């Protein structure tokens, strides 16, 4: 017998090679019965006995479907554990050559890695301290009937989960990436402002390079409204009346004509702060009405030059702070009430 017969260190499956002259199996791991059967690990292999060569292995049969594993059969090999799998009943889809056990183990490992990454982002943030909330996929009704650019109301499905920043990007975070602070109202924990949509794209490019990823981006307008609403269908995330807006937002009636430290007001139902008020927030989309927009949550990159903003800001009145409210600004425009919030793809 050849000394090439082995067992997978991952799952114990047989790693021996099937050849036209028989199957090589290490004597130390084979127990022969009186009729010539053999077991390898926990797998029973039924041999085909030659009428002229009693007790000699020719081609074994698959223990599951009894297919003869001859060299005329195509034998797949698990890329993880090395087990050769019958082409009649073995797992091999789309060129992925994994046995069922190893496939399940690898999928569970990937799920655990994703869970750990999600927990780390929520608990520790990234290298500059930005904190994110994992937003689940789901559906919501986008827009309202109050203003023409919010029509028509439309059902939108957010097909993929994503992260959204708990707060607007602060001046401390901007400076950590860009090495400057363009804001009119100065303060490390105040939202950065006086940044254009083009400025924000450069910030994202540099942050991705710093973090060694390509996952940071602006949210789409649909994603922004989905998170702002947080499962609600009312004008604001807390209800229809603006009488309570001051508990959740810095806006024209209570801001004193300036920005404020992020996270001072109540969060929305999903735990994100300043979705209403403080600063207007850039989104990725080119601005237009809702005719022809994607219904899967992607950014609308149709014709036009302006980009969307959301949230109302400290300068906006109560109407501008509604969940559905939107405003169009040029890509190079800057002012002291205009900032942004980051998304991160999962």
C-alpha positions in Angstrom: 0.0 0.0 0.0 1.1 3.5 -0.7 2.0 5.8 2.2 0.1 8.7 0.5 -3.2 7.9 2.2 -4.1 10.6 4.8 -7.0 12.0 6.7 -8.1 15.7 6.6 -6.9 17.5 9.7 -10.0 19.7 9.4 -12.7 17.0 9.4 -11.1 13.6 9.2 -12.3 12.8 5.7 -10.2 10.5 3.5 -7.6 12.1 1.4 -6.5 9.1 -0.6 -6.2 9.2 -4.4 -8.4 6.9 -6.6 -6.6 5.4 -9.5 -7.3 2.9 -12.3 -5.3 0.3 -10.4 -7.3 0.6 -7.2 -7.4 2.9 -4.2 -4.4 3.5 -2.0 -5.3 3.2 1.7 -2.9 3.2 4.6 -3.0 -0.2 6.4 -2.9 1.6 9.7 -6.3 3.2 9.2 -8.1 0.4 7.4 -10.0 -2.4 9.1 -10.9 -5.2 6.7 -13.8 -7.6 7.3 -13.8 -11.1 6.3 -15.6 -10.2 3.1 -13.2 -7.5 2.1 -15.1 -4.4 3.2 -13.1 -1.5 4.6 -13.8 1.5 6.8 -11.9 4.8 6.7 -12.5 7.0 9.6 -16.3 7.1 9.9 -16.8 6.4 6.2 -17.7 2.9 5.0 -16.4 2.0 1.6 -17.9 -1.0 -0.2 -15.3 -2.4 -2.6 -16.0 -4.0 -6.0 -14.4 -7.5 -5.7 -12.7 -8.9 -8.8 -13.8 -12.5 -9.5 -10.2 -13.4 -10.2 -8.6 -11.4 -7.4 -10.4 -12.2 -4.2 -10.0 -9.7 -1.4 -8.5 -7.1 -3.8 -9.8 -3.5 -4.1 -10.5 -2.3 -7.5 -12.9 0.7 -7.6 -14.7 1.7 -4.3 -18.3 2.7 -4.3 -19.6 6.0 -3.0 -20.9 5.3 0.5 -24.0 7.5 -0.1 -25.2 6.7 -3.6 -23.1 3.6 -4.4 -21.8 5.2 -7.6 -18.6 3.3 -8.7 -15.7 5.8 -8.2 -13.7 4.8 -11.2 -11.3 6.9 -13.2 -14.1 7.4 -15.7 -16.0 9.4 -13.1 -15.2 13.0 -12.5 -14.1 13.2 -8.8 -14.4 16.6 -7.2 -12.0 17.5 -4.4 -12.9 19.7 -1.4 -10.7 22.8 -1.5 -10.6 22.9 2.3 -10.3 19.4 3.6 -9.1 17.5 0.4 -11.9 15.0 0.5 -12.7 13.6 -2.9 -16.4 13.8 -3.5 -18.7 11.7 -5.8 -19.9 13.6 -8.8 -23.3 11.9 -8.6 -24.2 13.1 -5.1 -21.3 15.2 -3.9 -21.4 19.0 -3.3 -20.0 21.0 -6.2 -22.0 24.1 -7.3 -20.7 26.9 -9.5 -17.2 25.6 -9.3 -17.1 25.8 -5.5 -15.5 22.5 -4.5 -16.3 22.2 -0.8 -17.7 19.2 1.0 -20.8 19.9 3.0 -19.1 19.9 6.4 -16.3 22.3 5.4 -18.7 24.6 3.6 -20.9 24.9 6.7 -17.8 25.5 8.9 -16.5 28.2 6.6 -19.8 30.0 6.3 -20.1 30.0 10.1 -16.6 31.4 10.4 -17.5 34.2 8.0 -20.7 35.0 9.9 -18.7 35.2 13.1 -16.1 37.5 11.6 -18.9 39.8 10.4 -20.5 39.8 13.8 -17.2 40.7 15.5 -16.6 43.5 13.0 -20.1 44.8 13.6 -19.6 44.8 17.3 -16.2 46.4 17.0 -17.5 49.3 14.9 -20.4 49.9 17.2 -18.2 49.7 20.3 -14.9 51.2 19.3 -15.5 53.0 16.0 -12.7 53.4 13.5 -9.2 54.7 14.0 -10.4 58.3 14.4 -13.2 57.4 16.8 -16.2 57.7 14.5 -19.1 55.6 15.9 -21.6 53.8 13.7 -24.9 52.0 14.0 -25.7 48.9 12.0 -28.9 49.6 10.0 -30.8 46.5 8.9 -32.3 46.0 5.4 -36.0 46.7 5.2 -38.7 48.7 3.4 -40.3 52.1 3.9 -42.5 54.6 2.2 -40.3 57.5 0.9 -41.5 61.1 0.4 -44.6 62.9 1.3 -47.5 64.8 -0.4 -46.6 68.1 1.2 -44.3 69.5 -1.5 -43.8 68.7 -5.2 -40.1 67.6 -4.8 -41.2 65.0 -2.2 -43.7 63.4 -4.7 -44.7 60.8 -5.6 -44.7 58.8 -2.4 -43.1 55.5 -3.2 -42.3 52.2 -1.5 -38.6 51.6 -1.4 -36.7 48.5 -0.3 -33.3 48.9 1.3 -31.8 45.7 0.0 -28.5 45.6 2.0 -27.7 46.4 5.6 -25.2 49.2 6.1 -23.7 51.4 8.9 -24.6 55.1 9.4 -22.7 57.4 11.7 -24.3 58.1 15.1 -23.6 61.8 14.6 -22.7 64.3 11.9 -19.0 64.3 11.2 -17.3 66.6 13.8 -14.5 69.1 13.3 -12.1 66.8 15.3 -12.8 63.9 12.9 -12.4 66.2 9.8 -9.1 67.6 11.0 -7.8 64.0 11.8 -8.2 63.2 8.1 -7.8 66.5 6.2 -5.4 68.3 8.5 -7.5 71.5 8.5 -10.8 72.9 9.8 -12.9 75.0 7.4 -15.8 75.5 9.9 -17.1 79.0 10.8 -18.2 77.9 14.3 -15.1 76.4 15.9 -15.1 73.5 18.3 -13.8 69.9 18.2 -17.2 68.4 19.0 -19.2 70.7 16.8 -20.2 69.4 13.4 -17.9 70.4 10.6 -19.5 72.8 8.2 -18.6 75.0 5.2 -17.8 71.8 3.3 -19.0 71.2 -0.3 -20.1 67.9 -1.7 -16.8 67.8 -3.6 -14.9 68.5 -0.3 -16.7 65.6 1.3 -15.7 63.2 -1.6 -12.1 64.1 -0.9 -12.6 63.4 2.8 -14.1 60.0 2.0 -11.2 59.2 -0.4 -8.6 60.0 2.3 -10.5 58.2 5.1 -10.8 55.1 3.0 -7.0 55.2 2.3 -6.3 55.7 6.0 -8.5 52.8 7.1 -7.4 50.5 4.3 -10.9 50.0 2.9 -13.3 51.3 0.2 -16.4 51.1 2.3 -16.9 54.7 3.6 -19.3 56.8 1.5 -22.1 59.2 1.7 -25.5 57.6 2.3 -28.0 57.6 -0.5 -31.0 59.8 0.0 -33.2 56.8 0.4 -30.9 55.4 3.1 -30.8 58.7 4.9 -34.6 59.0 5.0 -35.0 55.3 6.0 -32.8 55.9 9.0 -34.3 59.2 9.9 -37.8 57.7 10.0 -36.5 54.6 11.9 -39.7 52.7 11.2 -42.1 55.7 11.6 -44.5 57.1 9.1 -45.0 60.5 10.7 -43.6 63.9 9.7 -40.8 63.6 12.3 -39.3 60.5 13.8 -41.1 61.3 17.1 -44.6 62.3 15.7 -46.5 64.8 13.5 -46.4 67.9 15.7 -43.4 70.2 15.7 -44.2 71.2 19.3 -41.7 68.6 20.5 -39.0 69.4 17.8 -36.8 71.3 20.3 -36.3 68.1 22.3 -34.7 66.4 19.2 -33.2 69.2 17.1 -31.3 72.4 17.0 -33.2 74.5 14.5 -34.2 78.1 13.8 -36.3 78.5 16.9 -33.8 77.3 19.5 -30.3 77.3 17.9 -29.3 80.8 18.8 -28.0 81.2 15.2 -25.2 78.6 15.5 -24.3 74.9 15.5 -24.1 72.9 18.7 -22.1 69.9 20.1 -23.3 66.7 18.5 -25.5 64.3 20.5 -27.0 66.8 22.9 -30.6 66.3 21.9 -32.7 63.1 22.0 -31.9 60.4 19.5 -34.4 58.9 17.0 -35.8 55.4 17.7 -32.8 53.7 16.2 -30.4 55.6 18.4 -29.0 58.2 15.9 -28.6 61.8 16.9 -29.2 65.1 15.1 -31.0 63.6 12.2 -33.3 66.6 12.6 -31.5 69.9 12.7 -27.9 71.1 13.7 -26.5 70.9 10.2 -27.9 70.1 6.8 -26.3 66.9 5.6 -25.1 66.0 2.1 -26.3 62.8 0.5 -24.9 61.1 -2.6 -27.8 61.6 -4.9 -28.3 64.1 -7.7 -31.4 66.0 -6.8 -34.6 65.7 -8.7 -38.2 64.6 -8.2 -39.0 61.0 -7.4 -40.1 60.0 -10.9 -37.8 57.1 -12.1 -35.8 56.8 -8.9 -34.3 53.4 -7.9 -36.6 51.5 -5.6 -33.8 49.4 -4.0 -32.1 52.2 -1.9 -29.3 53.0 -4.4 -28.3 56.6 -4.9 -30.0 58.3 -7.9 -27.2 59.4 -10.3 -29.4 60.7 -13.1 -29.1 64.0 -15.0 -28.6 67.2 -13.1 -25.8 69.1 -11.3 -27.1 69.7 -7.8 -26.8 67.3 -5.0 -29.4 66.5 -2.2 -29.2 67.7 1.4 -31.3 66.5 4.3 -32.1 67.3 7.9 -32.9 71.1 7.9 -30.0 72.3 10.1 -29.8 75.0 12.7 -30.9 77.7 10.2 -34.0 75.7 9.0 -37.5 76.2 10.2 -39.6 73.2 11.5 -40.8 72.4 8.0 -37.3 72.0 6.8 -36.5 69.5 9.6 -39.2 67.0 8.6 -38.1 63.4 7.7 -39.1 63.8 4.1 -37.8 67.3 3.6 -35.1 67.7 0.9 -33.1 70.6 -0.5 -30.9 71.0 -3.7 -27.5 72.6 -3.6 -24.6 72.8 -6.1 -21.8 70.4 -5.7 -19.3 73.2 -4.9 -21.5 75.1 -2.6 -20.4 75.8 1.0 -22.1 77.5 4.0 -22.0 77.6 7.8 -25.1 75.3 8.2 -23.9 72.6 5.7 -22.2 69.4 6.9 -22.6 65.7 6.4 -22.8 62.2 8.0 -21.0 59.1 6.8 -22.3 55.7 5.8 -20.2 52.6 5.7 -21.0 49.6 3.6 -21.1 46.2 5.3 
